[in-house]
C-alpha cells in the first residue's frame, strides 16, 4: 500500500502503522516526517531490526531505539550512529544476537574482552573482527576453534603453530590444516586428525608425509577417499587401494587403471558401495557375477552394467528386489516382464512410472487388483457437436 505514488498515504500515520504490522521495512516508503517519528520507527524496528536504516539521523542516535533494533537483528548495529557503535551495552546486545556484528563496533570495543568473548561464543568466525590482541589470545582462540575449526584462519601466526590449538581446529574442520605452520603440516598426528575429519585435507600435508607409504596406508583406513590426494605411485599400490575401497567403495575411482580391472579389488569396493561398479573396467561391468554383487548391494548400480546384463532377467530381478526404482535402467524387453514388474512395484510402487506397458489383466494386474484406465468404445455413435 505504501508503495503507491500518493504522498498523502506515505504521510498517513494510520496507514503506515497498519503496513508495519506486516513488514517492518515499510518504513522505507514512509514520509520524512514519519521516519523521524519515534513511535513509528520503534514499531518498525521491533518488527524488523534492519528497518533502522530508514530512520532519520536523529533517531539512529537514539540509544533505546537502537537497542530494540539490535535485539531483533544484530547487524542493525551498522545503521546506528557512530556514538552508539561505541556504546558498550548496544554492541553487547548486537553481538549476542549476531557475532559478526562485531565488525561494526568501534575499535575500542573490538578490543573489549567481554564483547569479543560474547561475539566469538555466538559465532566463532567473528574472531576475525577482534583486535590483534585477542586473535593472539590462547584462551579466546581455543574457545573459537572448539566451536568452528575454520576460525583458526583468524588466529595469529603464533597460535597457528600451537599444537594444542591446531589439533582442536583440525578435529572439527580438516580443511583448516591449510592455515597451519609447515612444521605441523608434517606432524603425523595433526594430519591424521585432519584427514579423519575430511579426507581431502591430505592435499595440505607436507610432501615428505605424503610420500610415506605407511602413513598413506593408515590414512586410507580412516578415509578411503583420501586416495584421491595420494601420490600416483600409491594409487597403483594394491594393498593401499584395497584398504581404501574397504573404507569407501567409491575410492575405486582414484585407483590405477589396472587395479580397476582387478576382480578382487572391485568386489571389495562393491561390498561397501554397489555403485562403485561405475569405476570398474568395461570387462568387469560385463561380468555377470560382479554385476550381481553390485545390484544386490545397491539396485541402482544396474545403470552401470553392460547393456547385455541390463537385458538379463536374473540380474534385473535381483536389482529390483533391492530397489524397485532400478527398473528404469533395464531394457524395454525386461521392463515388460510380469515378474520383474511385480517385484519392482512390490519394493517401490513408484516404479510404475517406468512400465513400458500395462501387464495383461489375467496375470499381474488381476492378482494385485490394479485399476486399469477405462477403455473408450468407438463402436457407439458419437454425439453430434452442438
N, C-alpha and C positions, 0 to 999 in steps of 0.2 A: 504493500500500500504506500509506504514512504518513498518508493522508487518513482512514483508518478511525478510529473513535472509541476504540479500545483504547489506553489510556495506556501499557500495557506495551510496545506496539510503537513508540510515539512515543519511548520512552526506550531502546529496544533499539539498541545501537550497531552491531551486525552488520547488522540490517535497514536502519538509516539509511545505512550506507556502501554497501550494495547499491543503495539508491534513488538516492544521489548519482551513481552511475556513469551513470545515465540522465538525471538532471536535477539540476543544482546547486541549483536553487531549492527542492528538497525540504527544505532547512534550515528553511523557514518552518513545517513541520509537526513539527519535532523538539522534544523537551522542552527546558526551560530549561537543564538540565544539559548537553545535547549542544550547545546554542547557545553554551555557554561552554567547550566542549571544543576546544582549539586544533587538534588533528589533524583533527577532524570538520569544523570551519569551513574549515580550509585546503583540504581536499579539495573542499568546496563551491565556494569562490571560484576554485579552479583550473579547475573545470568551467564556472562561470558567475560572472563578476566581480560582478554585481549582487546575488548572494546575501549580500554583506557587510551588506546592510540588515537581515538577520535575525540577525546575530551579536550577542553580548552587548556592552554598552557597553565592557567591559574589552578585548575582542578588537578592537573597532572602533578602538581606540587602539594596536593592535599594528602597529608600522611594517612589519615584514617581511610580515605577513599582508595589510596594505593594499596594499603594492607588488604582491603577487601578484594581488590583485583588479583594480587599475587596469591591469595589463598585459593582462588579458583584456577589460576594459571601462573606458575612461577615465572614463565618467560615474559609476562606482562611487565616485569621489572624494567625491561628495556625502554618502556614508554614513560616511565616515571621521570621526574625532574632529576637533574644531576645531584641535587642536595639529598633527595630520598634514596638515590643509589649509594649514598654514603651513610644512610641511616641503618644502624645495625639490626633493629627489630624488623624493618621492612625486608632487608636482604635475607635474614634468617628465615622468615616466613616463605620467601621465594624459593630458597634452596631446599627447604624441607619438602616443598611440593615438586620442584624440578631441579635436580642437582646442577644441570647445565646452565641454570640462571646465574651461576657464579660468574660467568663471563661478563655480565652486565654490572657487576658490583664494582665499587671503587677499588683502586689498587690497595688502599689501606685494609679494606675488608677481605680482599683476596689473600691477605697475609694474617688474617684473624683465625686463631686456632679453632674456635667453636664453629665459625661459619664454614671453614674448609671441611672440618670433620662431618658436619651435617650434610654438606653437598656431596662429599665422597660416599657417605653412608647411603644416600638416596641414589646416586649414580656414580659408580667408581670412575667412569671416564671423565668426570668433572675435575679430576686431578690435574688435567692439562691446563685448566684455567687458574689453578692455585699459584701462589708466588713460588719462586725458585726454592725458597726456604722449605716449604712443605713438600715439594717434589723431591727433596733430598732428605726428608724426614723418614727414618726407617719404619716407625710405627704406622704413620699415615699411609705410606706406600704399601706396606704389608697388608694393612686392612683393605686397601683398594684392590690389590691383586687377588686377595682371597675371595672377593666378590666377582671380579671380572679380570681374567688373566691379561686381556689386551691392554689394561691400564698400565702395564709395565712400560709400554712405549712412552708414557708421560713422565716416567721417573728419571732421576738424574743418572748420569753415566756411571757414577759410583755404585748406585743401587742396582743398576742393570748388570753389575759384575758381582753382586752379592748372592752367594749360592742359595741361601735360605729363601730369599725373596724370589729369585728366579725359579726355584723348584715349585713354590706355591703358584706362581704365574702359569708355568707350562702344564701343571696338573689340571688347570681349568681352561687353558687355551693353548694348545700345542703350537699354534702359529706365532705365538709371542716369542718363540725361540729366535725369530728374525731380529729381535731387538737386543739380544744378549751379546755379551762380550765374546771374543774369539775363544778365549780360554774355556768358557763354559759351553760353547758350541762344540767343543772337543771333549766334553765331560760325558762319559758313558751313561751315568745315572740320569743326568739332566736331559740328555737327548732321548733316552729310552722313555722317560716320563712324558716328554712332549709327543713322541710317536704313539704312545698308548692312547693319548687323547685325540690325536689327529695324525694319521699315518703319513699324510703329505708333508708334515713338518720335517721329515727326514731330509728334504732338499736344503734345509738351512744348516744342517750339521757340517762340520769341517771335513774336508776331503779325506784326511787320514783316518777318520772314524768310518766314513762311508766305504773305504777300501778294506776294512777289517771284516773278513768273511764270517768269523764267529759272531761279531756284533750284528751283522745283517741277518744272520740265521736267527738270532734272538729277537730281533725287531719283527721279522715277518711272522713269528709265532704269536706275537701280540696283535699285529696289524698287517694282515696279508696284503692289503692294497699299497703298503709302503714299498712293495716290489717295484712299483712304477718309478720310484725315485732312486732305486739301487743302480749301481753301475751295470752296464750291459753284460759284463762278464758274469755277474751273479744271476742275471736273468736266464742264463744258459746253464746254470748250476742246478742239477737235478734235485739234490737234497733241499736246497733253498726254495725252489719252486714248489716242491711237494708240500713243504711246511706252509708256504704262503696260501696255496689253494685249499689246504685243510682249514685254515682260519677264515678265508674268504674266497669262495669259488670263483668269483668274477676276476680275481687276480690273475687268472689264466690269460687274460688279455695282454699282460705285460711279459709273459714268458717268451722265450726264444721260439722261433717258428718250428724248429724240430721237436721241441717239447710239447707244443700244442698238437702234435701228431702222435704223441706217446699215449697209448691207450690207458696205461695205469695212472698217469698223471691226470688225464682228462676225467677218468672215473672218480678220482679223489675230489676233483673240482665239482663234479655233478652231485656227489653226496651232500655237499654243502649248499649248492645252488644249481638247480637244473638248468637255469637259463645260461649258465656258463657255456652251454653247448654252442652258443653263437661264436665263441672264440676257438672252438676245436677246428682241426683241419677238415677239409671237404670230405676226405675219405672216412673220417670218424663220424661226420654228420650223416653219412650214408650207411653207417654200421647199425644194423637193427638192434643188437644188444645194447650198444651205447645209447642209442636214442630212447630205447625202452627205459633205461635207468634214469635218463633225463626227465621224461614225461611223468614217470612215477613220482619224482620229487617235485616237479612243477609242470602241470599240464600244458601251460602256455609255451613251454620250451619246444613244443611241436612246431612253432613258427620257424625255428632254426634248423629243423630237419630237412634232409634232402626230399625233393618233391615225390620221389618214389615211395618214401616212407610215410608221407602225408596222405598217400593213397592206400596205405596198408591198414586194413580193418582192425587188426590186432593192436597195432601201435596207437591208432586213433582212439580205440576203446579205452586203452589204459590212460590216455591223456584226458579224455572227457570224464572218466571216473574220478580223476584227481581235481580237475577244474572243467566244469561244463562249458565255460567260455572258450576253451581250446577248440571247440567245434568250428569256429571261424577260420582256423588255419588248415583244416582238412580240405581235400579236393572235393569238387562238386559231386563226384560219384559216391564218395563216402558220406557226404552230408545228406544223402538221400536214403541211407540205410536205416531201417526201423530201429534196430538195436542200438546203434550209435546215437540216434536222436533220443531214444528213451533214456539212455544213461546220462546224456548231456543235460537234458531238461530235469531229470531227477536230481542231478547235482546242483544245477543252477537254472531256474525257469527262464531267465533272461536269454538263455541260449537259443530260444525260439526265434530270436532275431536273425539267426544265421541259417535257418532252414532254407533249402533250395525249393522244396515243395511240401505241401502237407502230406503226411503219410496216408495210406489207404484207410478208409473208415473202418474196414473189417479187422484191421490189425491194431496198430498202436493207438490210434485216436479213440477207438471203441473201448480198449482196456483202460485208458486214462481219462475218459469222458471229456475230451477236449471239445469245446464248442467250435463248430465249423461255421464260416460265414454263410449266410443264406445265398442260395443259388437262384438267380433271376431266371424266370422262364420266359423265353422269347416266342413260345408257341402260341401264347394268348395274344389276341389283337391288342395293340397299344391304343390308348385313348387319344383321340384327336386333340391337338392343341387348341385351346380356346383363345 
